[in-house]
Amino acid sequence: MSGETSVARPASTILLLRDRADGFDVFMMVRHYQIEFASGALVFPGGSVDAGDRDIIARPELYCCAEAEGDPALEFRIAAIRETFEESGILLARPRGSDQLVAASRAAEIEAAHRTALCENKIGFAQILADSELVLALDLLVPYAHWITPEKLPKRFDTWFFLAEAPPEQLGMHDGKESTDSIWLSPREALDGGDSGRFTLPFPTTRNLIRLGKQPNVREALDDSRGRPVVTVMPVMSRDGDKRMLRIPAEAGYDGEVFEFSGS
C-alpha cells in the first residue's frame, strides 16, 4: 500500500457562534483520547457524511436550503447538522411551517428521546425529523472553509467548515463517548490554550481560529463569509532539515503560506 493515496472521506463541521459582551464565543469539544481520529484534541463538532445524509436529499420536505453556485453539495450541510446534534445535542431545525428555530425546550425533548439511539445507529436522522415534524435549517449554514487532508497521510478527510449562529438557549453538551468535554470560548482563548498546552489544536483548527478571531462579533463573522469564494486547502507536506513543513494557498485567506508542522 505504500505510495498509494488513500481516499479522502467526505466530512463536515460547524463553527457554532454566539455573542458575548466583549466579542463572541465558539462551541468546541475535547475528543476522547481513545478514539481513532484527533484523539484528545480540541475541535469543532462534526464528522463524516453517511448514507443517511444522502437519503435525506430525496426528501425535500425535511430541509430548507437553496444551494448557491460553488457551494458544497447538500449532503455536507445535512451531515454538519446531524453530526452537531449527535455530538452536542444542538439542533439547527425549524418546526414544519415555521420560520423560527425549534424552541430550546422542544430541542431538549428530542435530544433526550433520540440522541443516544441516533449515535448507536438504532434510528435514522430522517425518521427523527419526520416524527418530530422538523425541517433542517440548512440555509443558516455559511460555507467558511474547505480542507482536504494531505495525500501522504493514511487517514484523510475532505471537510467542509460552516459558520452558524447558535440557537438561543441551546447550550450544548458533549456525549461523554467521542468527546469528554465541551466548552464555549473565544477564538483567542482557544488559541491561548493551545499555546499554553491546555489544549491540543489540530493544524486546520488553529488556522480557522486565527482567521475567525479577526472578526468582532457574530454578525460580522457571518456577513464577511457570505458570498466569499471558498478556496480549497490541501496542505503540501515537505521537509526542511529536521522540520516538517506545510504549505497552503495564500489565496485561502489564512495567516501565511508555509508553516512548521508539529502534529501527528
N, C-alpha and C positions, 0 to 999 in steps of 0.2 A: 504493500500500500504506500510505501514511501515514494514521494514525488507526485502522488496524485492529490488533486484538490478536492476536499470534501465539500458537499453541497451545503450552502448556507440556508438554514431553516427560517422560514418567514416568521416574524415576531413583531410584537407591538408593545409600546409602553406609554403611559400618560404621566405628564408632569402636572399634578393637581395643585392649583394655586389658590391662596386665599389672602386677602389684605390684612395687615395689622397696622398699628398706629405709626410705626416707623418704616414701613415698606410692605413686604409680603413674605409669606411662607410657602414652602413646597412640601408635599407629603412624601416621606421616604421610609424605607423599610430596611432592616438588617436581615440579610439572608442567613438561613440556618447553616452552621459550619459543616454539616454533614451532607448537604445536597451537592449535586454534581456540578452545577454551574454557579460561578460567582459566590462561592461559599464564604460566609462571614462579611460580605461586602454591604455597604450602604447603597441602595439602589432605588429607582422609581418602580412602582408596581407595574407588572407586565409579564408577558410570556409568549409562548408560541401560538401561532394561528393553528386551529384544528379544523377537522372536517365539519363539525357542527357550526362553526362560524360561517363557512361557505354555504351550508344548507340554509342559513337564515337569509341569505341574499335572495333566494327564491320565494321568500315570504315578506313582501314589501309592507304588509300591514304591521310588521314587527319593528320597523325602523323608520326614521325620518332623516333623510340626507340627500342633498343634490351634489353629486361629485363635480368638482371643478377640474378643468384641464390641468394635467400634471399632478393631480392628487393621487395618493396611493389607492389601490383597489379597496372596495367596501369591506372586504374580509379583514383588512388590517384595522379599520375603525371598530368593527364588531368585536374582534379579538381584544382590542385595547380595553373596551368597556367590560367585557366578560372577565378578563384577567384581573382587572382592577376590582371588580366585585368579588371574585374568588379570593384575592389576596388581602383586601382591605374592608370589604363589606360596603364600600361606597358605590352607589348605583346611579349612573347617569341615564335616567329614563324619565318618561312622562306618562301619566295615565292616558289611555287612549282618548282622543278627542280634546285633550287639554294642551295649553301652551305653557303650562307651569311644570317644573320638575316635580317628581314624586315627593310627597312630604317625608320628612326625616322619620317620623313615627311609622309610616307605612313601609318605608325602605327597611327599617329595623325589623319589622314583622316578616318581610320577605327574606331578609338575611337570616333570621333565626330559623325560619322554616326550611330554607332550601340551600343555604351556602355550603354546609358540610356535604350534603348529598351531591351537589354540583362538583365540588372538589374531588369527590370519590367516584365520579362518573356514574352515579346512580340515577341522575336526572339530567336532561339536556337544558341548555340555556333557553332554547326556543320554547320549550314547554313551560319553563318558569315565566317567561314573558307573556305567553298566550294565556296561561291560567290566571296571571295577575293583571291581565288587560293593560299591559305596558307597551310603550313604543320606545326603542332606543334613541337617545338624543345624539345621534352621530353628528348632527350639524354643529354641536358645541365644540367638537374637536378641531383644533387648529394645527395643521401639519407644521412641525417645527424642525425636524432633523431626520436624516436617513443615513444610518450607519450599517456597513457590512463588514463582518469580521475579516481580517487579513487572510489571504489564501493559504499562508503557511501554517495556520493553526488548525488543530484537529477538530475542534468543536466550533462551528461557525453559525452566525445568525445574520439574517437580513432584516434589520429592525427599523421600523418607523417610530419616531417620537412625536407625540402630540402634546399640545398645551390645552388645558381646560380649567375654567374656574370651578372650584369645588362647590358642590351643592350646599346651601346654607344648612348648618346644624348637623350635617353628616360628618362625624369626626374621624371615622376610620379606625380600624383595629386589625393588627396582624393576625394571622391564623394560628400561630404557635407551631406550625409544622414547617412550611417552606421558609417562613420568616419568624424571627424570635423577638423582634421589637419593631415599633413603628413610631414615627416622630414627625411633628410639624416644625420646621426650622427654616431660617432664611438661607438663600444660597451661600451667603458669606459664612454663616455659622457652620454649614456643612463642609465648606472648603477649609475653614479653620480646624475643624475636627479631623479632616484628612491630614492636614499639616502636622497636627499635634500627635497623631497616632490613635486618637479616639475612634476614628472611623477608617475603614479601608474603602477607597473610592476607585472603581474601575476607570480606565482612561476616558472612555466616552462620557461617563457621568461627570467627571471633573470638567471636561471641556464644555459640556452643556450647562453646568452650574455657573462657570465663569461667564459664559455668554448671557445666561438668564439674569445673573446678578447685575448686569449693566442697566436693567430696567427699574424704574422707581416704584411701580405698582402693577397690579394685575391687569388693569385695563390697557395700560401702555405696552405691557408684555404681549398681550393678545393682539392688539392693533398693529404692533411692529411686525408681527409674523404673518398676519392675514395678507394673502396675495403675494407674499415674498417667495421667489423661487427657492425650492429646497435643493441644495447641491448634495449629491450622494458622496459620502465619505467612506472609502475603503482604504484604511491606512496601509502604507507600504513599509514593510519592515526591512531594516538593514543593520549593519554593524559599523561602529566607529571605534576601532580598537576593542576594548573590553565592554564597551557600551552598546546596548541595543537601542536603535532609534526608530521612530515612526514619523513618516511624512504624510500630511493630509493636505487637501487642496486649499490654497489661500482663499479662493472664492467662496468657500463654505462659510466664511464669516466668523471663524474662531480666533483664538488669541495667538496665532502663529501657524507655521507650516511644519517645522521639524521639532520633535520632542524626544527627550530621553525616556525610554520605556522601562519601568521597573516592575511592571505587573507580571502575572503568570499567563 
